[in-house]
Amino acid sequence: MIRHVVLFTWDDEMTDELERQFAAELTTLSPKLSGLRAYHAGPDAGLVDGNFDFAVVADFDDVASYLAYRDHPEHQDIIARYSRPHATSRAAVQYEL
Amino acid sequence: MIRHVVLFTWDDEMTDELERQFAAELTTLSPKLSGLRAYHAGPDAGLVDGNFDFAVVADFDDVASYLAYRDHPEHQDIIARYSRPHATSRAAVQYEL
């Protein structure tokens, strides 16, 4: 199984409402993905100073399923409308579980 | 449930062997943690250029369990020997599942 993790920081224009829409659209997309085991996207809980603002963790059966998600047209459309215009930094890892 | 996510980049002195030891010590600690549901630490799979080098994702029953892990003396000892001396950047989020 391969886990994809991505964390973002946002610019000042990324409102709570946009963040909710971003999470909701990603979560709505997830049942359409083949080989997906688990998908959780959401904002930082505000427990620790200096954290990033938003996390996505997605577990896939294999690398091919992750790459299909990464390149999925609806995923790319969500990225183009939310994370690309508003991310001031992005940190990602894929690792074997 | 609260999920803790942390990603690191390493300096050149963080060898594969040190990375394996870091993952192994964290994984050995995890059964001692109260309120832990899942714990997975490991190196980036090398699928995508520009990624961070290492990920930890830990799921806890509640915020108190996460904070107990964060401040656990054995956890702090592992941090002091591996991630603090070798991390060139660190990105973290805690979020509600």
N, CA and C atoms of all chains as a GROMACS GRO file, in nm:
protein
  582
    1MET      N    1   0.086  -0.119   0.000
    1MET     CA    2   0.000   0.000   0.000
    1MET      C    3   0.089   0.124   0.000
    2ILE      N    4   0.048   0.225  -0.074
    2ILE     CA    5   0.124   0.349  -0.079
    2ILE      C    6   0.038   0.462  -0.023
    3ARG      N    7   0.099   0.541   0.068
    3ARG     CA    8   0.031   0.657   0.128
    3ARG      C    9   0.086   0.784   0.068
    4HIS      N   10  -0.004   0.869   0.024
    4HIS     CA   11   0.030   1.002  -0.027
    4HIS      C   12  -0.007   1.105   0.079
    5VAL      N   13   0.090   1.190   0.116
    5VAL     CA   14   0.068   1.294   0.216
    5VAL      C   15   0.105   1.428   0.155
    6VAL      N   16   0.017   1.527   0.169
    6VAL     CA   17   0.054   1.661   0.124
    6VAL      C   18   0.001   1.764   0.224
    7LEU      N   19   0.088   1.860   0.256
    7LEU     CA   20   0.054   1.968   0.349
    7LEU      C   21   0.070   2.101   0.275
    8PHE      N   22  -0.019   2.195   0.307
    8PHE     CA   23  -0.015   2.327   0.243
    8PHE      C   24  -0.014   2.438   0.348
    9THR      N   25   0.050   2.550   0.314
    9THR     CA   26   0.018   2.677   0.378
    9THR      C   27  -0.055   2.763   0.275
   10TRP      N   28  -0.143   2.848   0.324
   10TRP     CA   29  -0.230   2.928   0.235
   10TRP      C   30  -0.198   3.076   0.242
   11ASP      N   31  -0.233   3.144   0.134
   11ASP     CA   32  -0.229   3.291   0.137
   11ASP      C   33  -0.353   3.346   0.210
   12ASP      N   34  -0.358   3.477   0.226
   12ASP     CA   35  -0.466   3.538   0.305
   12ASP      C   36  -0.602   3.528   0.236
   13GLU      N   37  -0.602   3.498   0.107
   13GLU     CA   38  -0.729   3.488   0.034
   13GLU      C   39  -0.796   3.351   0.048
   14MET      N   40  -0.726   3.256   0.110
   14MET     CA   41  -0.786   3.123   0.132
   14MET      C   42  -0.870   3.129   0.259
   15THR      N   43  -0.998   3.159   0.242
   15THR     CA   44  -1.088   3.172   0.356
   15THR      C   45  -1.128   3.034   0.410
   16ASP      N   46  -1.188   3.034   0.529
   16ASP     CA   47  -1.239   2.908   0.584
   16ASP      C   48  -1.340   2.844   0.489
   17GLU      N   49  -1.422   2.929   0.425
   17GLU     CA   50  -1.522   2.876   0.334
   17GLU      C   51  -1.459   2.810   0.212
   18LEU      N   52  -1.356   2.873   0.154
   18LEU     CA   53  -1.285   2.811   0.041
   18LEU      C   54  -1.217   2.681   0.084
   19GLU      N   55  -1.162   2.682   0.204
   19GLU     CA   56  -1.096   2.562   0.256
   19GLU      C   57  -1.197   2.448   0.271
   20ARG      N   58  -1.318   2.481   0.320
   20ARG     CA   59  -1.423   2.379   0.332
   20ARG      C   60  -1.463   2.326   0.194
   21GLN      N   61  -1.473   2.417   0.097
   21GLN     CA   62  -1.509   2.374  -0.039
   21GLN      C   63  -1.400   2.283  -0.098
   22PHE      N   64  -1.274   2.321  -0.076
   22PHE     CA   65  -1.161   2.241  -0.124
   22PHE      C   66  -1.168   2.100  -0.066
   23ALA      N   67  -1.184   2.090   0.066
   23ALA     CA   68  -1.194   1.959   0.131
   23ALA      C   69  -1.315   1.882   0.079
   24ALA      N   70  -1.428   1.951   0.062
   24ALA     CA   71  -1.550   1.884   0.018
   24ALA      C   72  -1.536   1.830  -0.124
   25GLU      N   73  -1.476   1.908  -0.212
   25GLU     CA   74  -1.461   1.862  -0.351
   25GLU      C   75  -1.364   1.743  -0.359
   26LEU      N   76  -1.256   1.748  -0.282
   26LEU     CA   77  -1.163   1.635  -0.280
   26LEU      C   78  -1.232   1.510  -0.227
   27THR      N   79  -1.310   1.527  -0.120
   27THR     CA   80  -1.376   1.412  -0.058
   27THR      C   81  -1.484   1.354  -0.150
   28THR      N   82  -1.550   1.441  -0.226
   28THR     CA   83  -1.651   1.396  -0.323
   28THR      C   84  -1.586   1.320  -0.438
   29LEU      N   85  -1.466   1.363  -0.478
   29LEU     CA   86  -1.394   1.294  -0.584
   29LEU      C   87  -1.349   1.154  -0.542
   30SER      N   88  -1.316   1.137  -0.414
   30SER     CA   89  -1.243   1.017  -0.372
   30SER      C   90  -1.314   0.885  -0.405
   31PRO      N   91  -1.448   0.874  -0.395
   31PRO     CA   92  -1.509   0.743  -0.428
   31PRO      C   93  -1.494   0.704  -0.575
   32LYS      N   94  -1.459   0.801  -0.660
   32LYS     CA   95  -1.442   0.770  -0.802
   32LYS      C   96  -1.303   0.712  -0.832
   33LEU      N   97  -1.214   0.712  -0.733
   33LEU     CA   98  -1.075   0.672  -0.757
   33LEU      C   99  -1.060   0.521  -0.741
   34SER      N  100  -0.998   0.457  -0.838
   34SER     CA  101  -0.976   0.313  -0.827
   34SER      C  102  -0.854   0.289  -0.738
   35GLY      N  103  -0.863   0.184  -0.658
   35GLY     CA  104  -0.750   0.148  -0.571
   35GLY      C  105  -0.734   0.234  -0.450
   36LEU      N  106  -0.834   0.318  -0.419
   36LEU     CA  107  -0.824   0.403  -0.299
   36LEU      C  108  -0.872   0.326  -0.176
   37ARG      N  109  -0.795   0.331  -0.068
   37ARG     CA  110  -0.832   0.266   0.057
   37ARG      C  111  -0.889   0.364   0.160
   38ALA      N  112  -0.832   0.484   0.163
   38ALA     CA  113  -0.875   0.584   0.262
   38ALA      C  114  -0.837   0.722   0.212
   39TYR      N  115  -0.920   0.823   0.247
   39TYR     CA  116  -0.895   0.960   0.201
   39TYR      C  117  -0.944   1.057   0.307
   40HIS      N  118  -0.854   1.139   0.359
   40HIS     CA  119  -0.891   1.236   0.463
   40HIS      C  120  -0.821   1.368   0.434
   41ALA      N  121  -0.901   1.472   0.413
   41ALA     CA  122  -0.849   1.607   0.389
   41ALA      C  123  -0.911   1.701   0.490
   42GLY      N  124  -0.831   1.794   0.544
   42GLY     CA  125  -0.889   1.889   0.638
   42GLY      C  126  -0.791   1.992   0.688
   43PRO      N  127  -0.846   2.096   0.753
   43PRO     CA  128  -0.763   2.206   0.802
   43PRO      C  129  -0.693   2.171   0.933
   44ASP      N  130  -0.580   2.235   0.954
   44ASP     CA  131  -0.506   2.221   1.080
   44ASP      C  132  -0.594   2.259   1.199
   45ALA      N  133  -0.580   2.184   1.307
   45ALA     CA  134  -0.666   2.203   1.425
   45ALA      C  135  -0.624   2.320   1.513
   46GLY      N  136  -0.510   2.382   1.484
   46GLY     CA  137  -0.469   2.499   1.562
   46GLY      C  138  -0.411   2.467   1.698
   47LEU      N  139  -0.358   2.345   1.714
   47LEU     CA  140  -0.303   2.305   1.844
   47LEU      C  141  -0.162   2.356   1.866
   48VAL      N  142  -0.086   2.375   1.757
   48VAL     CA  143   0.057   2.401   1.766
   48VAL      C  144   0.093   2.518   1.676
   49ASP      N  145   0.166   2.615   1.730
   49ASP     CA  146   0.213   2.728   1.650
   49ASP      C  147   0.311   2.680   1.543
   50GLY      N  148   0.308   2.746   1.429
   50GLY     CA  149   0.404   2.717   1.324
   50GLY      C  150   0.366   2.603   1.233
   51ASN      N  151   0.249   2.544   1.254
   51ASN     CA  152   0.204   2.437   1.166
   51ASN      C  153   0.170   2.487   1.026
   52PHE      N  154   0.165   2.393   0.932
   52PHE     CA  155   0.104   2.420   0.803
   52PHE      C  156  -0.048   2.433   0.823
   53ASP      N  157  -0.121   2.467   0.715
   53ASP     CA  158  -0.263   2.502   0.728
   53ASP      C  159  -0.360   2.390   0.693
   54PHE      N  160  -0.317   2.293   0.613
   54PHE     CA  161  -0.412   2.197   0.558
   54PHE      C  162  -0.339   2.068   0.524
   55ALA      N  163  -0.406   1.954   0.545
   55ALA     CA  164  -0.346   1.823   0.516
   55ALA      C  165  -0.437   1.738   0.430
   56VAL      N  166  -0.375   1.658   0.343
   56VAL     CA  167  -0.443   1.551   0.271
   56VAL      C  168  -0.360   1.424   0.290
   57VAL      N  169  -0.425   1.317   0.335
   57VAL     CA  170  -0.359   1.186   0.343
   57VAL      C  171  -0.448   1.087   0.269
   58ALA      N  172  -0.391   1.020   0.168
   58ALA     CA  173  -0.466   0.927   0.084
   58ALA      C  174  -0.389   0.796   0.072
   59ASP      N  175  -0.457   0.684   0.100
   59ASP     CA  176  -0.394   0.552   0.095
   59ASP      C  177  -0.445   0.477  -0.028
   60PHE      N  178  -0.350   0.425  -0.106
   60PHE     CA  179  -0.382   0.355  -0.230
   60PHE      C  180  -0.326   0.213  -0.228
   61ASP      N  181  -0.390   0.126  -0.306
   61ASP     CA  182  -0.343  -0.012  -0.318
   61ASP      C  183  -0.199  -0.019  -0.369
   62ASP      N  184  -0.167   0.070  -0.463
   62ASP     CA  185  -0.036   0.060  -0.528
   62ASP      C  186   0.000   0.195  -0.592
   63VAL      N  187   0.121   0.201  -0.642
   63VAL     CA  188   0.173   0.325  -0.702
   63VAL      C  189   0.088   0.367  -0.822
   64ALA      N  190   0.045   0.271  -0.903
   64ALA     CA  191  -0.036   0.304  -1.022
   64ALA      C  192  -0.164   0.377  -0.981
   65SER      N  193  -0.227   0.333  -0.872
   65SER     CA  194  -0.350   0.398  -0.826
   65SER      C  195  -0.322   0.541  -0.779
   66TYR      N  196  -0.210   0.559  -0.709
   66TYR     CA  197  -0.173   0.696  -0.668
   66TYR      C  198  -0.149   0.785  -0.790
   67LEU      N  199  -0.075   0.735  -0.888
   67LEU     CA  200  -0.045   0.816  -1.007
   67LEU      C  201  -0.172   0.849  -1.085
   68ALA      N  202  -0.267   0.756  -1.088
   68ALA     CA  203  -0.394   0.783  -1.156
   68ALA      C  204  -0.471   0.894  -1.085
   69TYR      N  205  -0.467   0.895  -0.951
   69TYR     CA  206  -0.527   1.004  -0.873
   69TYR      C  207  -0.457   1.136  -0.901
   70ARG      N  208  -0.324   1.134  -0.895
   70ARG     CA  209  -0.247   1.257  -0.916
   70ARG      C  210  -0.284   1.321  -1.049
   71ASP      N  211  -0.300   1.238  -1.151
   71ASP     CA  212  -0.322   1.290  -1.286
   71ASP      C  213  -0.470   1.294  -1.325
   72HIS      N  214  -0.560   1.257  -1.237
   72HIS     CA  215  -0.704   1.253  -1.267
   72HIS      C  216  -0.753   1.393  -1.307
   73PRO      N  217  -0.827   1.406  -1.418
   73PRO     CA  218  -0.869   1.540  -1.463
   73PRO      C  219  -0.950   1.617  -1.359
   74GLU      N  220  -1.038   1.550  -1.286
   74GLU     CA  221  -1.116   1.622  -1.183
   74GLU      C  222  -1.026   1.668  -1.068
   75HIS      N  223  -0.926   1.587  -1.035
   75HIS     CA  224  -0.829   1.626  -0.931
   75HIS      C  225  -0.749   1.748  -0.978
   76GLN      N  226  -0.704   1.743  -1.101
   76GLN     CA  227  -0.628   1.856  -1.155
   76GLN      C  228  -0.713   1.983  -1.160
   77ASP      N  229  -0.841   1.967  -1.187
   77ASP     CA  230  -0.932   2.082  -1.188
   77ASP      C  231  -0.947   2.142  -1.048
   78ILE      N  232  -0.958   2.056  -0.946
   78ILE     CA  233  -0.967   2.105  -0.807
   78ILE      C  234  -0.838   2.177  -0.768
   79ILE      N  235  -0.725   2.118  -0.802
   79ILE     CA  236  -0.596   2.182  -0.775
   79ILE      C  237  -0.589   2.320  -0.840
   80ALA      N  238  -0.635   2.328  -0.965
   80ALA     CA  239  -0.625   2.454  -1.040
   80ALA      C  240  -0.710   2.564  -0.978
   81ARG      N  241  -0.819   2.526  -0.909
   81ARG     CA  242  -0.910   2.625  -0.853
   81ARG      C  243  -0.884   2.659  -0.707
   82TYR      N  244  -0.816   2.571  -0.633
   82TYR     CA  245  -0.796   2.594  -0.489
   82TYR      C  246  -0.648   2.601  -0.450
   83SER      N  247  -0.578   2.486  -0.463
   83SER     CA  248  -0.445   2.483  -0.402
   83SER      C  249  -0.341   2.559  -0.483
   84ARG      N  250  -0.346   2.549  -0.616
   84ARG     CA  251  -0.242   2.619  -0.693
   84ARG      C  252  -0.250   2.770  -0.674
   85PRO      N  253  -0.370   2.831  -0.681
   85PRO     CA  254  -0.373   2.978  -0.664
   85PRO      C  255  -0.348   3.026  -0.520
   86HIS      N  256  -0.368   2.940  -0.421
   86HIS     CA  257  -0.364   2.988  -0.282
   86HIS      C  258  -0.251   2.930  -0.197
   87ALA      N  259  -0.180   2.830  -0.245
   87ALA     CA  260  -0.073   2.770  -0.164
   87ALA      C  261   0.051   2.858  -0.166
   88THR      N  262   0.100   2.893  -0.048
   88THR     CA  263   0.227   2.965  -0.037
   88THR      C  264   0.342   2.868  -0.011
   89SER      N  265   0.311   2.749   0.037
   89SER     CA  266   0.411   2.641   0.040
   89SER      C  267   0.338   2.508   0.039
   90ARG      N  268   0.410   2.406  -0.005
   90ARG     CA  269   0.355   2.271  -0.023
   90ARG      C  270   0.464   2.172   0.013
   91ALA      N  271   0.430   2.072   0.093
   91ALA     CA  272   0.523   1.967   0.132
   91ALA      C  273   0.454   1.834   0.108
   92ALA      N  274   0.520   1.742   0.036
   92ALA     CA  275   0.458   1.614   0.003
   92ALA      C  276   0.554   1.499   0.020
   93VAL      N  277   0.498   1.384   0.053
   93VAL     CA  278   0.571   1.256   0.060
   93VAL      C  279   0.475   1.147   0.015
   94GLN      N  280   0.527   1.048  -0.060
   94GLN     CA  281   0.457   0.920  -0.077
   94GLN      C  282   0.545   0.814  -0.012
   95TYR      N  283   0.483   0.728   0.069
   95TYR     CA  284   0.565   0.624   0.134
   95TYR      C  285   0.488   0.494   0.147
   96GLU      N  286   0.564   0.386   0.153
   96GLU     CA  287   0.507   0.252   0.162
   96GLU      C  288   0.455   0.227   0.304
   97LEU      N  289   0.334   0.172   0.312
   97LEU     CA  290   0.282   0.130   0.444
   97LEU      C  291   0.301  -0.020   0.459
   98MET      N  292  -1.139   1.164   1.644
   98MET     CA  293  -1.001   1.117   1.628
   98MET      C  294  -0.916   1.231   1.571
   99ILE      N  295  -0.793   1.240   1.620
   99ILE     CA  296  -0.703   1.344   1.570
   99ILE      C  297  -0.582   1.278   1.502
  100ARG      N  298  -0.551   1.327   1.383
  100ARG     CA  299  -0.436   1.276   1.306
  100ARG      C  300  -0.323   1.378   1.311
  101HIS      N  301  -0.206   1.330   1.347
  101HIS     CA  302  -0.083   1.411   1.347
  101HIS      C  303   0.000   1.372   1.225
  102VAL      N  304   0.038   1.472   1.146
  102VAL     CA  305   0.119   1.449   1.026
  102VAL      C  306   0.243   1.537   1.036
  103VAL      N  307   0.359   1.477   1.011
  103VAL     CA  308   0.481   1.558   1.005
  103VAL      C  309   0.571   1.507   0.893
  104LEU      N  310   0.622   1.600   0.815
  104LEU     CA  311   0.714   1.570   0.704
  104LEU      C  312   0.846   1.642   0.730
  105PHE      N  313   0.955   1.576   0.691
  105PHE     CA  314   1.089   1.633   0.710
  105PHE      C  315   1.167   1.630   0.579
  106THR      N  316   1.258   1.728   0.562
  106THR     CA  317   1.372   1.712   0.472
  106THR      C  318   1.496   1.699   0.558
  107TRP      N  319   1.592   1.625   0.507
  107TRP     CA  320   1.714   1.592   0.584
  107TRP      C  321   1.838   1.658   0.526
  108ASP      N  322   1.936   1.677   0.613
  108ASP     CA  323   2.069   1.718   0.566
  108ASP      C  324   2.143   1.596   0.508
  109ASP      N  325   2.262   1.619   0.454
  109ASP     CA  326   2.336   1.511   0.387
  109ASP      C  327   2.386   1.405   0.484
  110GLU      N  328   2.387   1.436   0.613
  110GLU     CA  329   2.436   1.339   0.711
  110GLU      C  330   2.330   1.238   0.754
  111MET      N  331   2.204   1.259   0.710
  111MET     CA  332   2.098   1.163   0.742
  111MET      C  333   2.105   1.050   0.640
  112THR      N  334   2.177   0.945   0.675
  112THR     CA  335   2.195   0.831   0.585
  112THR      C  336   2.070   0.744   0.585
  113ASP      N  337   2.062   0.653   0.488
  113ASP     CA  338   1.951   0.556   0.485
  113ASP      C  339   1.948   0.475   0.614
  114GLU      N  340   2.065   0.442   0.666
  114GLU     CA  341   2.071   0.362   0.788
  114GLU      C  342   2.014   0.441   0.907
  115LEU      N  343   2.053   0.568   0.920
  115LEU     CA  344   1.999   0.652   1.028
  115LEU      C  345   1.848   0.667   1.012
  116GLU      N  346   1.802   0.683   0.889
  116GLU     CA  347   1.658   0.696   0.861
  116GLU      C  348   1.583   0.569   0.904
  117ARG      N  349   1.642   0.453   0.874
  117ARG     CA  350   1.580   0.326   0.916
  117ARG      C  351   1.575   0.317   1.068
  118GLN      N  352   1.684   0.359   1.135
  118GLN     CA  353   1.686   0.356   1.282
  118GLN      C  354   1.580   0.450   1.340
  119PHE      N  355   1.569   0.569   1.281
  119PHE     CA  356   1.468   0.666   1.326
  119PHE      C  357   1.328   0.606   1.315
  120ALA      N  358   1.296   0.549   1.199
  120ALA     CA  359   1.165   0.486   1.180
  120ALA      C  360   1.145   0.371   1.278
  121ALA      N  361   1.249   0.292   1.297
  121ALA     CA  362   1.237   0.175   1.384
  121ALA      C  363   1.214   0.216   1.530
  122GLU      N  364   1.286   0.318   1.575
  122GLU     CA  365   1.268   0.361   1.714
  122GLU      C  366   1.130   0.422   1.737
  123LEU      N  367   1.081   0.499   1.640
  123LEU     CA  368   0.946   0.555   1.652
  123LEU      C  369   0.842   0.442   1.655
  124THR      N  370   0.860   0.345   1.567
  124THR     CA  371   0.763   0.236   1.558
  124THR      C  372   0.765   0.150   1.684
  125THR      N  373   0.884   0.134   1.743
  125THR     CA  374   0.896   0.058   1.868
  125THR      C  375   0.830   0.132   1.984
  126LEU      N  376   0.840   0.264   1.982
  126LEU     CA  377   0.775   0.346   2.086
  126LEU      C  378   0.623   0.338   2.078
  127SER      N  379   0.570   0.326   1.958
  127SER     CA  380   0.426   0.349   1.939
  127SER      C  381   0.334   0.259   2.024
  128PRO      N  382   0.366   0.130   2.046
  128PRO     CA  383   0.274   0.051   2.129
  128PRO      C  384   0.264   0.098   2.274
  129LYS      N  385   0.360   0.180   2.318
  129LYS     CA  386   0.357   0.231   2.456
  129LYS      C  387   0.265   0.351   2.471
  130LEU      N  388   0.213   0.402   2.359
  130LEU     CA  389   0.136   0.527   2.363
  130LEU      C  390  -0.011   0.497   2.390
  131SER      N  391  -0.068   0.566   2.486
  131SER     CA  392  -0.211   0.547   2.513
  131SER      C  393  -0.293   0.626   2.412
  132GLY      N  394  -0.402   0.566   2.369
  132GLY     CA  395  -0.492   0.636   2.276
  132GLY      C  396  -0.445   0.637   2.133
  133LEU      N  397  -0.341   0.558   2.102
  133LEU     CA  398  -0.293   0.552   1.963
  133LEU      C  399  -0.375   0.452   1.883
  134ARG      N  400  -0.420   0.493   1.764
  134ARG     CA  401  -0.495   0.403   1.676
  134ARG      C  402  -0.408   0.346   1.564
  135ALA      N  403  -0.316   0.429   1.512
  135ALA     CA  404  -0.231   0.385   1.400
  135ALA      C  405  -0.106   0.471   1.397
  136TYR      N  406   0.005   0.411   1.352
  136TYR     CA  407   0.132   0.484   1.348
  136TYR      C  408   0.215   0.432   1.231
  137HIS      N  409   0.250   0.520   1.139
  137HIS     CA  410   0.328   0.480   1.022
  137HIS      C  411   0.433   0.587   0.993
  138ALA      N  412   0.560   0.548   1.000
  138ALA     CA  413   0.672   0.637   0.971
  138ALA      C  414   0.757   0.574   0.863
  139GLY      N  415   0.804   0.655   0.767
  139GLY     CA  416   0.890   0.598   0.665
  139GLY      C  417   0.941   0.700   0.566
  140PRO      N  418   1.041   0.658   0.486
  140PRO     CA  419   1.104   0.748   0.389
  140PRO      C  420   1.020   0.763   0.262
  141ASP      N  421   1.037   0.878   0.198
  141ASP     CA  422   0.971   0.904   0.070
  141ASP      C  423   1.010   0.797  -0.032
  142ALA      N  424   0.912   0.758  -0.114
  142ALA     CA  425   0.932   0.649  -0.209
  142ALA      C  426   1.007   0.691  -0.335
  143GLY      N  427   1.032   0.822  -0.352
  143GLY     CA  428   1.110   0.866  -0.468
  143GLY      C  429   1.031   0.871  -0.597
  144LEU      N  430   0.899   0.881  -0.587
  144LEU     CA  431   0.816   0.883  -0.708
  144LEU      C  432   0.811   1.019  -0.774
  145VAL      N  433   0.827   1.126  -0.694
  145VAL     CA  434   0.801   1.263  -0.742
  145VAL      C  435   0.917   1.354  -0.702
  146ASP      N  436   0.971   1.428  -0.797
  146ASP     CA  437   1.076   1.524  -0.767
  146ASP      C  438   1.024   1.634  -0.674
  147GLY      N  439   1.109   1.683  -0.588
  147GLY     CA  440   1.074   1.796  -0.503
  147GLY      C  441   1.002   1.759  -0.376
  148ASN      N  442   0.982   1.629  -0.353
  148ASN     CA  443   0.918   1.587  -0.229
  148ASN      C  444   1.006   1.610  -0.107
  149PHE      N  445   0.941   1.609   0.011
  149PHE     CA  446   1.014   1.598   0.136
  149PHE      C  447   1.070   1.455   0.147
  150ASP      N  448   1.149   1.429   0.252
  150ASP     CA  449   1.225   1.304   0.260
  150ASP      C  450   1.163   1.197   0.349
  151PHE      N  451   1.076   1.236   0.440
  151PHE     CA  452   1.032   1.139   0.542
  151PHE      C  453   0.897   1.185   0.596
  152ALA      N  454   0.810   1.086   0.626
  152ALA     CA  455   0.676   1.116   0.678
  152ALA      C  456   0.647   1.036   0.805
  153VAL      N  457   0.573   1.099   0.895
  153VAL     CA  458   0.512   1.030   1.009
  153VAL      C  459   0.364   1.068   1.010
  154VAL      N  460   0.276   0.967   1.016
  154VAL     CA  461   0.133   0.991   1.033
  154VAL      C  462   0.087   0.906   1.151
  155ALA      N  463   0.028   0.972   1.251
  155ALA     CA  464  -0.014   0.904   1.373
  155ALA      C  465  -0.157   0.944   1.406
  156ASP      N  466  -0.242   0.844   1.428
  156ASP     CA  467  -0.383   0.869   1.459
  156ASP      C  468  -0.409   0.839   1.606
  157PHE      N  469  -0.472   0.935   1.674
  157PHE     CA  470  -0.498   0.925   1.818
  157PHE      C  471  -0.648   0.939   1.846
  158ASP      N  472  -0.688   0.881   1.958
  158ASP     CA  473  -0.828   0.892   1.999
  158ASP      C  474  -0.871   1.036   2.018
  159ASP      N  475  -0.780   1.118   2.072
  159ASP     CA  476  -0.818   1.256   2.108
  159ASP      C  477  -0.693   1.343   2.119
  160VAL      N  478  -0.715   1.472   2.138
  160VAL     CA  479  -0.605   1.568   2.145
  160VAL      C  480  -0.513   1.536   2.262
  161ALA      N  481  -0.569   1.495   2.375
  161ALA     CA  482  -0.486   1.465   2.492
  161ALA      C  483  -0.386   1.354   2.461
  162SER      N  484  -0.429   1.253   2.386
  162SER     CA  485  -0.338   1.143   2.351
  162SER      C  486  -0.227   1.192   2.258
  163TYR      N  487  -0.264   1.279   2.164
  163TYR     CA  488  -0.160   1.336   2.077
  163TYR      C  489  -0.060   1.417   2.158
  164LEU      N  490  -0.108   1.500   2.249
  164LEU     CA  491  -0.017   1.585   2.327
  164LEU      C  492   0.073   1.499   2.417
  165ALA      N  493   0.019   1.389   2.470
  165ALA     CA  494   0.101   1.299   2.554
  165ALA      C  495   0.213   1.236   2.470
  166TYR      N  496   0.182   1.203   2.345
  166TYR     CA  497   0.285   1.151   2.253
  166TYR      C  498   0.389   1.259   2.225
  167ARG      N  499   0.342   1.377   2.190
  167ARG     CA  500   0.434   1.486   2.156
  167ARG      C  501   0.536   1.508   2.268
  168ASP      N  502   0.488   1.503   2.391
  168ASP     CA  503   0.572   1.537   2.506
  168ASP      C  504   0.634   1.414   2.574
  169HIS      N  505   0.610   1.293   2.521
  169HIS     CA  506   0.660   1.170   2.582
  169HIS      C  507   0.813   1.174   2.588
  170PRO      N  508   0.874   1.143   2.704
  170PRO     CA  509   1.021   1.153   2.716
  170PRO      C  510   1.096   1.068   2.613
  171GLU      N  511   1.047   0.947   2.583
  171GLU     CA  512   1.117   0.864   2.484
  171GLU      C  513   1.103   0.924   2.344
  172HIS      N  514   0.988   0.985   2.315
  172HIS     CA  515   0.970   1.053   2.186
  172HIS      C  516   1.066   1.171   2.176
  173GLN      N  517   1.073   1.249   2.282
  173GLN     CA  518   1.163   1.364   2.282
  173GLN      C  519   1.308   1.321   2.267
  174ASP      N  520   1.343   1.205   2.325
  174ASP     CA  521   1.480   1.153   2.311
  174ASP      C  522   1.509   1.113   2.166
  175ILE      N  523   1.411   1.050   2.100
  175ILE     CA  524   1.428   1.013   1.959
  175ILE      C  525   1.444   1.138   1.872
  176ILE      N  526   1.360   1.238   1.897
  176ILE     CA  527   1.369   1.366   1.825
  176ILE      C  528   1.508   1.426   1.842
  177ALA      N  529   1.558   1.424   1.965
  177ALA     CA  530   1.687   1.488   1.995
  177ALA      C  531   1.803   1.420   1.924
  178ARG      N  532   1.789   1.289   1.895
  178ARG     CA  533   1.898   1.215   1.834
  178ARG      C  534   1.888   1.205   1.682
  179TYR      N  535   1.769   1.222   1.625
  179TYR     CA  536   1.753   1.202   1.480
  179TYR      C  537   1.701   1.327   1.408
  180SER      N  538   1.576   1.366   1.440
  180SER     CA  539   1.515   1.468   1.355
  180SER      C  540   1.568   1.608   1.385
  181ARG      N  541   1.590   1.641   1.512
  181ARG     CA  542   1.636   1.779   1.540
  181ARG      C  543   1.773   1.805   1.480
  182PRO      N  544   1.871   1.712   1.494
  182PRO     CA  545   2.002   1.742   1.435
  182PRO      C  546   2.008   1.734   1.282
  183HIS      N  547   1.914   1.665   1.219
  183HIS     CA  548   1.926   1.640   1.075
  183HIS      C  549   1.817   1.703   0.989
  184ALA      N  550   1.712   1.757   1.049
  184ALA     CA  551   1.604   1.815   0.967
  184ALA      C  552   1.645   1.952   0.916
  185THR      N  553   1.634   1.971   0.785
  185THR     CA  554   1.656   2.102   0.726
  185THR      C  555   1.523   2.176   0.706
  186SER      N  556   1.414   2.102   0.704
  186SER     CA  557   1.281   2.164   0.712
  186SER      C  558   1.183   2.063   0.769
  187ARG      N  559   1.076   2.117   0.824
  187ARG     CA  560   0.974   2.037   0.893
  187ARG      C  561   0.839   2.100   0.866
  188ALA      N  562   0.741   2.018   0.828
  188ALA     CA  563   0.604   2.066   0.804
  188ALA      C  564   0.510   1.975   0.881
  189ALA      N  565   0.420   2.034   0.960
  189ALA     CA  566   0.331   1.953   1.043
  189ALA      C  567   0.189   2.007   1.040
  190VAL      N  568   0.094   1.916   1.056
  190VAL     CA  569  -0.048   1.948   1.073
  190VAL      C  570  -0.108   1.846   1.168
  191GLN      N  571  -0.197   1.890   1.255
  191GLN     CA  572  -0.288   1.798   1.324
  191GLN      C  573  -0.430   1.832   1.277
  192TYR      N  574  -0.506   1.728   1.241
  192TYR     CA  575  -0.642   1.757   1.193
  192TYR      C  576  -0.739   1.648   1.237
  193GLU      N  577  -0.865   1.687   1.245
  193GLU     CA  578  -0.972   1.597   1.289
  193GLU      C  579  -1.009   1.501   1.178
  194LEU      N  580  -1.020   1.374   1.212
  194LEU     CA  581  -1.070   1.276   1.114
  194LEU      C  582  -1.217   1.252   1.142
   0.00000   0.00000   0.00000
